Amino acid sequence: MPPVTEQLPTGTNLDPWFDHYAERAAGLRASEVRALFAVASRPEVVSLAGGMPFVSALPEDLVQGSIDEVMRTEGPVALQYGSGQGFPRLREQILDVMALEGIRANADDIVVTTGSQHALELVSKLFLDPGDVVLAEGPSYVTAMVIFRSYQADVDHVPMDEHGLIPEALREHIAALRSQGRTIKLLYTIPSFHNPAGVTLSWERRLEILQIARENDILVLEDNPYGLLYFDRPAPDALRSVEEEGVIYLGTFSKTLAPGFRVGWALAPHAIREKLVLANEAAILCPSSFSQLVISKYLETADWKGQINTFRGVYHERKNAMISALEEHLPEFSWTNPHGGFYVWVTMPEPLDSKAMLPRAVKELVAFTPGTAFYGDGGGRQNLRLSFCYPTSDQIRLGVRRLANVVRGELDLLETFAGTGSLTDTGAHRFTTPTDMA
Ligand SMILES: Cc1ncc(COP(=O)(O)O)c(C=O)c1O
């Protein structure tokens, strides 16, 4: 190894190993969400930025009871390595969870992973070569895109409206990419209570999109962390309920139970499942035995469906608080009105820029995620994602009031320096309808 000083001219002052990284590491950039967590965790800041579930609503005694029981009756197993595919008992129970969204499957086709995030990583590792294309909604889940990019794939955003991904646009994007000789490997979609858009893919579109994927030989990666967290009516059944061979389905206990366990899963066509197990073993040997057994015990002994109902009630109330605060304080904005999940997607009129507005917002003690975080192509400047999962309804109202002050201040500034403070709605990345504004 050459002395560090010799490397500095070609590296950077901060990282003398700069020139040594594999090319794929260039895709690993800190996301805007991540940078925000540090600032937004200060107690005086109302954070409408993160996607942290409200775990305080969990029955602590039941979770504690499951932990105690596992340690008392199965301690040596819980503390030991397990199978790379995950415990059979938990995989059987996962079948019951997925049945709530119309999925019938075999426990043998499930691979337990370290959160669904890890399943995204494994699927990317198996399928993505440099230069491949992943089709994804525009906007899309930021940390999935970080993974796709880290495998040197490009994300191509397909537009959405208030009913989710637009099938016609999907056809056009596939045709355009193919005419450029690009290889499309995956269609990554979050059909229910989308992160960050808050919208849900209609049943008719689910069928149409599956048909398009089939016709074009494209594997669908269905990411569904929020599907059971509906407010007034369930989301349509999962894509995987219709199509077995062309869909890899990802689920997680992070939002319906707790992310601290880091337990998610992939349900895959049989041949892919075998490869996923090998990739899982290569990466982590096995998912946490302890977490799996505790969750399994919890599912066996607690009223987990009742608990999900409790979460639905909490999030519904908070969503309503957010929508009414937006109506009161920011009537010139538009937003999606989700029927489940954690997020509202806000569209601001010109000339506001969400990324430029963020430092002022943090100074005013409110945090949000700029829309640019959810596009790989620089889009989303007129959008912000507001999450209502963690703060209380009172905090949400306070946060939106602060946000409105930030907007006024920003407009004053723009007027002073550019002679324009008036709001023009260009409709960019806006997919609300008048009914969604309710
Ligand atoms: C769309 C989406 N996919 C995957 C994840 C990762 O969840 P997990 O905690 O299961 O890794 C999240 C977390 O916020 C998410 O929103």
PDBQT file of the ligand as one rigid body, heavy atoms in Angstrom, charges set to zero:
ROOT
HETATM    1  C1  LIG A 501     -41.739   1.344  -0.071  1.00  0.00    +0.000 C 
HETATM    2  C2  LIG A 501     -40.828   0.800   0.974  1.00  0.00    +0.000 A 
HETATM    3  N1  LIG A 501     -40.159  -0.345   0.737  1.00  0.00    +0.000 NA
HETATM    4  C3  LIG A 501     -39.330  -0.881   1.642  1.00  0.00    +0.000 A 
HETATM    5  C4  LIG A 501     -39.125  -0.260   2.857  1.00  0.00    +0.000 A 
HETATM    6  C5  LIG A 501     -38.156  -0.898   3.819  1.00  0.00    +0.000 C 
HETATM    7  O1  LIG A 501     -38.822  -1.446   4.898  1.00  0.00    +0.000 OA
HETATM    8  P1  LIG A 501     -38.149  -2.517   5.885  1.00  0.00    +0.000 P 
HETATM    9  O2  LIG A 501     -38.155  -1.886   7.216  1.00  0.00    +0.000 OA
HETATM   10  O3  LIG A 501     -39.016  -3.722   5.782  1.00  0.00    +0.000 OA
HETATM   11  O4  LIG A 501     -36.769  -2.806   5.401  1.00  0.00    +0.000 OA
HETATM   12  C6  LIG A 501     -39.794   0.930   3.160  1.00  0.00    +0.000 A 
HETATM   13  C7  LIG A 501     -39.541   1.629   4.426  1.00  0.00    +0.000 C 
HETATM   14  O5  LIG A 501     -39.914   2.746   4.646  1.00  0.00    +0.000 OA
HETATM   15  C8  LIG A 501     -40.676   1.469   2.193  1.00  0.00    +0.000 A 
HETATM   16  O6  LIG A 501     -41.359   2.596   2.414  1.00  0.00    +0.000 OA
ENDROOT
TORSDOF 0
